Each structure stands twice: as structure tokens, then as C-alpha cells.
Amino acid sequence: MGYSEILFETERGVAVITLNRPERLNAWTPNMGAEVRDAMVTASHDDRVRAIIITGAGRGFCAGADMANLSDLSAGNARKPPPFTSVDPGARTDFQHPMTWLPAIAKPVIAAINGPAAGMGFSFALFCDLRFAADTATFVTAFSRRGLIAEHGMSWMLARLAGHSRALDLTLSSRRVSAEEAYRIGLADRVFPAAELMGQAQAYARDIAENVSPRSTRIMKQQLWDALFTDLKTAMELADHEMALSLKSQDFKEGVAHFLEKRPPRFTGT
């Protein structure tokens, strides 16, 4: 698939997807969404890629849905979007919908939020595994000021990250949240000076790519997302089952061997 609204590159085990409509603050379009999904699936299936970063070109992360599309919707002229297809038919049904499919990507996904993340752009960032933000980044739900509602599972995810009352605050008011506040309330995992954001995100992703078992990251990501839907007993039983399988894996043998031999690991993901 050729890309017209994103950039996609891989280096040293890390895939970087860049939303590339800087003149529109990377406002989201159906085509951009299709390209992001295609690039994510490509990275997920590439054994050389161990971690994925998504960011925005220019001074914005994603300003939300393109206003031209919203204008068409308001006028009743919008074309019906194509049916959504899952990135992993074997994933739980919760992860087979627009925006909520990111947990079904079997590799860590880091949002490097370099500027405004609004509306749909905010929703997308919430379903990434980690959110690193520039100190100049801002977050805004925007929906209430457009006569809309919290879309694509935002009400569910935002409450789990920031708490129920904060989720109400941010959705009802659509007020703008700074990177510092986002970090304080649990929306951003780390905040860096803007000039350092991509370097820090790359360094974190490369550390995963070079020093961490891809088998472990794949299973732990699934464990932690699935745990949001289950009870402790079920989570414990699953962990016991997966631990027994891990003890038989090549990555476990390599994890012990490289530690004892004091050398860099050579994990294969098996």
C-alpha cells in the first residue's frame, strides 16, 4: 500500500509512523486511518520490528477529525465509511473496533505526542500503550464544543487512566490540558522538552528492541489489556499458564544465558 498521508520507516528494530498532514495539524481523515492501520499491521508482522512509535509531522500530533469531513457530516453529505475489518480476528471483540484495535497490535505502541492532540487524535493516543509528550503538547476532548459525544471508547479509557470525575471534567468542559497536567493526572507517562521528545521515544523503543524478549512483551501486553475485563482469579490462572509456557521457551533460555555470560541478549521471540 502506498502512503499519501503518513510516513513510515523502520530502523534498528523500531518502526516510526508519522501522521503527515502538517498544514492541517495532521487532522484525521478516513484515508489516514486506513494508512495508519496498514502500517501498524505491517510493523506487527515484521519480525525485525520490536516496538512502534507514532507521532505527528510539524507542530501538531493530531487535531482530530478533519473539519471538512465534519462539515460534510453536518450537511448530510458524507459518504458511508467502508466496513471495519479487524487487525487480528483472534483478538477479543473489544479490540475489533475503530480506535480500540490498537491493543490487538502484538508489539508495544508508543505515542510521541509532539503537539495538540484533540478529539479523535486524543482518542487514538489513549489506546496506545504508552504516551510520551513534549512539554508543549496539549490535550483536549473537543466533542462537547462540536455538539458531539465522547467517541470511540474514550469515555471508557479516559476514566481508567485519569479517574471518573476527571474524565467527566475533561469531556464536559472540553478544556485544554497542558502536558504537565496530563502527566500529573495519568494521561501522559513521560514529558520531555519538545526538542528531546523523539530522541527519548526512540531511545526507549530501541532499548525494548535490543534488550527485551519480544515473546515477553507480546504476552504481557495482552495480559495487561485483557486484565481490564477480567477478575483476579482469571488473571492469576492465565499468568500461571503463560509462565509455564515461558519456562519452556527459547527466550527464557536466552534470558538466563546472556545474563550469566554477561553479553547482550539475542532474543528470537520464540
C-alpha positions as CSV (number, residue, x, y, z in Angstrom):
1,M,0.0,0.0,0.0
2,G,1.4,3.4,-1.0
3,Y,1.1,6.1,1.6
4,S,0.0,9.7,1.0
5,E,-0.9,11.0,4.4
6,I,1.6,9.2,6.7
7,L,5.3,8.5,6.6
8,F,6.6,5.0,7.6
9,E,10.1,3.9,8.3
10,T,11.9,1.3,10.3
11,E,15.4,1.3,11.8
12,R,17.2,-0.7,14.5
13,G,14.1,-2.7,15.4
14,V,11.8,0.4,15.7
15,A,9.0,1.4,13.3
16,V,8.0,5.1,13.2
17,I,4.7,6.1,11.8
18,T,4.3,9.9,11.3
19,L,0.9,11.5,10.6
20,N,1.8,13.7,7.7
21,R,-0.6,16.5,7.1
22,P,1.3,19.2,8.9
23,E,-0.6,22.1,7.2
24,R,-3.8,20.7,8.9
25,L,-2.1,19.8,12.2
26,N,-2.4,16.2,11.0
27,A,-6.2,16.3,11.1
28,W,-7.6,12.8,10.7
29,T,-9.2,11.6,7.5
30,P,-10.6,8.1,6.6
31,N,-7.6,7.6,4.3
32,M,-5.2,8.5,7.1
33,G,-6.9,6.0,9.3
34,A,-6.6,3.3,6.7
35,E,-2.9,4.1,6.1
36,V,-2.1,4.0,9.9
37,R,-3.8,0.6,10.3
38,D,-1.9,-0.8,7.3
39,A,1.4,0.5,8.6
40,M,0.7,-0.9,12.1
41,V,-0.2,-4.3,10.7
42,T,2.9,-4.3,8.5
43,A,5.1,-3.4,11.5
44,S,3.3,-6.0,13.6
45,H,4.1,-8.8,11.1
46,D,7.7,-7.7,10.6
47,D,9.9,-9.9,12.9
48,R,12.7,-7.2,12.7
49,V,10.4,-4.7,14.4
50,R,10.1,-4.9,18.2
51,A,8.4,-1.6,19.0
52,I,6.3,1.1,17.2
53,I,6.3,4.8,17.6
54,I,3.5,7.1,16.2
55,T,3.9,10.8,16.1
56,G,2.9,13.9,14.0
57,A,4.7,16.0,11.4
58,G,5.2,19.7,12.1
59,R,3.8,21.3,15.3
60,G,0.9,19.0,15.9
61,F,0.2,15.4,16.9
62,C,-3.4,15.2,15.5
63,A,-6.0,18.0,15.6
64,G,-8.9,15.5,15.4
65,A,-11.2,14.7,12.5
66,D,-10.7,17.0,9.5
67,M,-13.2,19.8,9.7
68,A,-14.1,19.3,6.0
69,N,-15.3,15.8,6.9
70,L,-17.3,17.1,9.8
71,S,-18.8,19.8,7.6
72,D,-19.9,17.1,5.2
73,L,-21.4,15.1,8.1
74,S,-23.3,18.1,9.3
75,A,-24.7,18.7,5.9
76,G,-25.6,15.1,5.5
77,N,-23.3,14.7,2.5
78,A,-20.7,12.4,4.0
79,R,-20.0,9.0,2.3
80,K,-20.6,5.9,4.3
81,P,-17.2,4.6,5.5
82,P,-16.2,1.1,4.5
83,P,-16.9,-1.7,7.0
84,F,-14.2,-2.0,9.7
85,T,-12.0,-5.1,9.5
86,S,-10.1,-6.4,12.5
87,V,-6.3,-6.3,12.6
88,D,-6.4,-9.6,14.4
89,P,-9.6,-11.7,14.2
90,G,-8.3,-13.8,17.1
91,A,-8.3,-10.7,19.5
92,R,-11.1,-10.2,21.9
93,T,-14.1,-8.5,20.4
94,D,-13.5,-5.3,22.4
95,F,-10.3,-4.7,20.3
96,Q,-12.0,-5.1,16.9
97,H,-13.5,-1.6,16.5
98,P,-12.2,1.7,15.2
99,M,-9.6,3.2,17.6
100,T,-9.9,0.3,20.1
101,W,-7.9,-2.0,17.7
102,L,-4.6,-0.8,18.9
103,P,-4.4,-3.2,21.9
104,A,-4.6,-6.0,19.3
105,I,-1.3,-5.0,17.8
106,A,1.2,-7.5,19.3
107,K,4.0,-5.0,19.9
108,P,4.4,-2.0,22.2
109,V,2.9,1.1,20.6
110,I,4.3,4.5,21.9
111,A,2.5,7.7,21.1
112,A,5.1,10.5,20.9
113,I,2.7,13.5,21.3
114,N,4.6,16.4,19.9
115,G,1.8,19.0,19.9
116,P,-2.0,19.3,20.1
117,A,-3.9,16.0,20.5
118,A,-7.6,16.8,20.0
119,G,-10.8,14.9,19.6
120,M,-10.1,11.8,17.5
121,G,-6.4,12.4,17.9
122,F,-6.8,12.3,21.7
123,S,-8.9,9.1,21.4
124,F,-6.2,7.5,19.3
125,A,-3.5,8.4,21.8
126,L,-5.5,6.9,24.7
127,F,-5.4,3.4,23.1
128,C,-1.7,3.4,22.5
129,D,0.2,1.5,25.2
130,L,2.3,4.5,26.3
131,R,2.1,8.2,25.8
132,F,5.3,10.4,25.8
133,A,4.5,14.1,25.5
134,A,6.5,17.2,24.6
135,D,6.3,19.9,27.2
136,T,4.5,22.0,24.6
137,A,1.8,19.3,23.9
138,T,-1.8,19.9,24.8
139,F,-4.8,17.6,25.1
140,V,-8.5,18.5,24.5
141,T,-11.5,16.2,24.0
142,A,-13.3,18.9,22.0
143,F,-16.5,16.9,21.5
144,S,-18.9,19.0,23.7
145,R,-17.9,22.1,21.7
146,R,-18.9,20.5,18.5
147,G,-22.3,19.1,19.7
148,L,-20.8,15.6,19.8
149,I,-20.2,12.9,22.5
150,A,-17.1,11.0,23.7
151,E,-16.4,8.8,20.7
152,H,-14.6,5.5,20.0
153,G,-14.4,4.3,23.6
154,M,-12.9,7.5,25.0
155,S,-15.3,7.5,28.0
156,W,-14.1,4.0,29.0
157,M,-10.4,4.6,28.5
158,L,-10.2,8.1,29.8
159,A,-11.9,7.1,33.1
160,R,-9.5,4.3,33.6
161,L,-6.4,6.4,33.1
162,A,-7.4,9.6,34.8
163,G,-10.3,8.6,37.0
164,H,-14.1,9.0,36.7
165,S,-14.5,12.6,37.8
166,R,-11.5,13.8,35.8
167,A,-12.9,12.1,32.7
168,L,-16.2,14.0,33.3
169,D,-14.3,17.2,33.7
170,L,-12.3,16.8,30.5
171,T,-15.3,15.6,28.4
172,L,-17.9,18.0,29.7
173,S,-15.8,21.2,29.6
174,S,-13.6,20.3,26.6
175,R,-10.9,22.4,28.3
176,R,-7.4,22.3,27.2
177,V,-4.9,20.3,29.3
178,S,-1.2,21.0,29.4
179,A,1.4,18.3,29.2
180,E,2.3,18.9,32.8
181,E,-1.3,18.4,33.9
182,A,-1.6,15.4,31.6
183,Y,1.4,13.8,33.4
184,R,0.0,14.7,36.8
185,I,-3.4,13.0,36.2
186,G,-2.0,10.0,34.4
187,L,-2.7,10.7,30.7
188,A,1.0,11.2,29.8
189,D,3.6,8.7,31.0
190,R,6.5,10.9,30.5
191,V,7.1,14.6,29.5
192,F,10.2,15.8,27.7
193,P,11.4,19.2,26.3
194,A,10.0,19.3,22.8
195,A,13.4,19.1,21.2
196,E,14.1,15.9,23.0
197,L,10.8,14.1,22.6
198,M,11.6,11.9,19.5
199,G,15.2,11.1,20.7
200,Q,13.8,10.0,24.1
201,A,11.0,7.9,22.5
202,Q,13.5,6.4,20.1
203,A,15.9,5.5,22.9
204,Y,13.1,3.9,24.9
205,A,11.9,1.9,21.9
206,R,15.4,0.8,20.9
207,D,16.0,-0.4,24.4
208,I,13.0,-2.6,24.1
209,A,14.0,-3.7,20.6
210,E,17.6,-4.7,21.7
211,N,17.3,-5.9,25.3
212,V,13.8,-7.3,25.9
213,S,12.2,-10.6,24.8
214,P,9.6,-9.9,22.1
215,R,7.8,-13.0,23.3
216,S,7.5,-11.5,26.8
217,T,6.3,-8.1,25.5
218,R,3.7,-9.7,23.3
219,I,2.2,-11.8,26.1
220,M,2.5,-9.1,28.8
221,K,0.7,-6.6,26.6
222,Q,-2.1,-9.0,26.1
223,Q,-2.2,-9.8,29.8
224,L,-2.5,-6.2,30.9
225,W,-5.1,-5.2,28.3
226,D,-7.2,-8.3,29.0
227,A,-6.9,-7.7,32.7
228,L,-9.1,-4.7,32.3
229,F,-12.0,-7.0,31.5
230,T,-11.4,-9.8,34.0
231,D,-11.1,-10.7,37.7
232,L,-8.0,-11.6,39.7
233,K,-8.7,-15.3,39.8
234,T,-8.8,-15.5,36.0
235,A,-5.7,-13.2,35.6
236,M,-3.8,-15.5,38.0
237,E,-4.8,-18.6,36.2
238,L,-3.8,-17.1,32.9
239,A,-0.4,-16.0,34.3
240,D,0.3,-19.4,35.7
241,H,-0.4,-21.0,32.3
242,E,1.7,-18.4,30.4
243,M,4.6,-18.7,32.9
244,A,4.7,-22.5,32.4
245,L,4.9,-21.9,28.6
246,S,7.6,-19.2,29.2
247,L,9.8,-21.6,31.1
248,K,9.9,-23.8,28.0
249,S,10.6,-21.0,25.6
250,Q,13.9,-20.2,23.8
251,D,13.7,-16.6,25.0
252,F,13.8,-17.8,28.6
253,K,16.9,-19.9,27.9
254,E,18.5,-16.9,26.2
255,G,17.4,-14.6,29.1
256,V,19.3,-16.8,31.5
257,A,22.3,-17.4,29.2
258,H,23.0,-13.8,28.3
259,F,22.8,-12.8,32.0
260,L,25.3,-15.5,33.1
261,E,27.6,-14.9,30.1
262,K,27.5,-11.1,30.6
263,R,26.7,-10.3,26.9
264,P,23.9,-8.6,25.0
265,P,20.8,-10.8,24.5
266,R,19.9,-12.4,21.3
267,F,16.2,-12.9,21.7
268,T,14.2,-14.5,18.9
269,G,10.7,-14.2,20.2
270,T,10.2,-18.0,20.4
